[in-house]
Amino acid sequence: MSVKIKICGITNIEDALFAVNCGADALGFIFFRGSPRYIEISSAKKIISHLPPFLTTVGVFVNEEPEEIRKIMQYVGLDVAQLHGDESPETCNTLPKVIKAFRINTFNDLATLSRYKASAYLLDTYSSEQYGGTGKTFDWHIAVEAKKYGPLILSGGLNVGNVEQAIKKVKPY
C-alpha cells in the first residue's frame, strides 16, 4: 500500500490544483477562525466545485458543534471531518467519517486514543498555544506505537528534508 498525502490549509484554487497535480490524495480546508489558514465556507465550496473526481476533501474543525459540522460538510461538499480540538469520543461517534487529531508530546499522550473510534488518527506536535500547524516535529517513535489504534496520519513539521525519513520510520496511512 502506498502512503496517502493530505495537503492542509488550502485557501485558493491555484494552490488546490497545484497540490492535486503534484499527487495529493486529499485536501484540507480549515474552518477554525483562530487559524491563519482559515477559509470561509463559500470560498471552500467554490474551490471544491473545481476539483477533479477521486480526491478526498477534508474539513478541519476545532471544538465545533456536530450539527454545525454536518451542515458545513453538506453545503461545501466535504468527504471527511477532521476534529482538531478537545472533542469528546461521543462527538466523534456522531459523524460518519472522522479523522481525530491529537497533539502529541510524550508516549503518555497515546492513552487518550483508546477512548476514540475514528476512521483515522492524526498526530501533530503538542503546543499549549495552538491546536495544530506548529511546523514542529515530535518523536516519531510515539507515532509508531500509535498505529496499534488504527490508521495513522502523521503531521507536524514535515518538510522536504525529513518526510522520506518519517515515512520510512512510521509507515503512516
Summary of the structure (lengths in Angstrom):
residues: 173
radius of gyration: 15.2
end to end distance: 8.5
largest distance: 42.5
contacts: 511
relative contact order: 0.13
helix: 35%
strand: 20%
